[in-house]
Amino acid sequence: MHKKEKNNTMMKATIINTVVAFVYVFIIVLLVTLFFSAPISRAISLINLVSIDTSKKVQSEVKIDLEHNTLESYPEYGTRYATLKIDDLDVDLPLYFGDKLSILRYGAGQSATGYFPGEGGTIICMAHNTNGYLKRLQEIKIGAKIKIEATYGNFTYTVYDTKIVDQTDFAALPIQKEKEILMLFTCWPINSFGTATHRFVTYSTLD
Amino acid sequence: MIKKIISYIFTFILILLIIATTAITIFNHTILKKSFLTNMLIKSNYYNEIYSQMKEHFINNTVQTGLDEEVLDDIITEEEVKSDIDSLVSYMYGEKNELSTSEETLKDRLKANIDKQIAKNNKKVTSEEQNAINRYIDTISNIYNEGIVYADKYVKEIANIIQKIQLVLKKVIPAGFIAIGVIVIVLLIMNKMLVLKYLSVSLMASGILFIVLKILETTSMQIHNILVLSVAFSNALIAIVETILSYMLITGIALLVIGFIVNIISSKIQEND
């Protein structure tokens, strides 16, 4: 009995000490929350801001609202959403949304600064000037047809002008929404080596 | 009564000291140690990923130039990339005075490959094309340099910070342990019989707080999905942060267990009295 009482007293003391430890934890957590909650929340938000949860991504179908000339949903950056065709030059390239070099390696790219086919504004597309891309673009004639066959519809454009511009001449690629104009360009000079400083641009209107 | 209150206050300070000293010691043996960073880079496959990433960028920039991808053959090897990264790490930890990469070697090799290809095609290069080729070579060497160093300015700042912190911690860590010792002695003087109780409470509370930190990280932060600068850099950063947090969790569990054992011993001593 005496031994049992001793054990009970010992267990009681152990439990009390453990509870006291938890009380200290609670007090410290409370003090930290009171005095440091703002910087801690900011730090957590910053960490979560630079994290990307790829498991939740769902690519929705691209649809066009023809009444209002706008897309109801847009392709994800870096994905292929159309095919660019110029029958006169045997051009048949996948068209991606995005204009990074890593995208242009696989086909034609579309700048995120313009509009999409069917939206009634400027569409800016580009591809490399080498074999398999737009090497023959400088042979294009006024009146030639450029087709964009998108997942949500087909669009045909007729070339009305071509220009050679400096790569920094952004005024040569004006963004507007009054008329649907396709500006397709490639590096120039076409058959040269090295990093080009000019662009060969074709201007086309929607048929 | 006053003695008890003062003891509880000292116990509170002891908890904070144990947490601070333990956390700083963990940092001193991890992120502030070159071998730890090198191990994390190996664990996260950083060297191979940077090499592959750079090769991709080289190819992406070559497609538009009219040059064949062959010009990129053997301009840099994975071993050279690893050596440059290790050199950068040595610089950050004060083992090297200068920041340098194999950039010039890469440029020389690339130039030689380009000259070979032009000669093979029997093409005469105009002065404009030569300028364009020089721009291309500069672009490739910038890609390499930035791929290794990211940004000179920030690396130098990080190197300064690491070296300053290492100097400060050489004094802070022993001071922390001394302060812990002093408080334990004060508690011993105030009440010889209860010192183990206060020590056990401090150890258990410190352990629980480390565990709470790990729970907070798991529930509120998406550290494993961080994407900063590049995939390779992010994977390395994630490996570093997760390793440090796991050390803290292990330390927390160890403190809790030791604290509980001391708790039992203290209860037995009290009960015998």
Interface residues (C-beta under 8 A of the other chain):
Chain A: K6 T9 M10 M11 A13 T14 N17 T18 V20 A21 F22 Y24 V25 I27 I28 V29 I44 I47 N48 V50 S51 I52 D53 T54 L101 S102 L104 R105 H128 N129 T130 Y133 C187 N191 S192 F193 G194 T195 A196 T197
Chain B: T11 F12 I15 L16 E56 H57 I59 N60 N61 V63 Q64 T65 G66 L67 I114 I118 K123 V125 T126 E128 E129 Q130 N131 A132 I133 N134 R135 Y136 T139 K197 S200 V201 M204 A205 I208 L209 V212 S220 M221 Q222 I223 H224 N225 I226 L227 V228 G259 F260 N263 I264 S266 S267 K268 Q270 E271
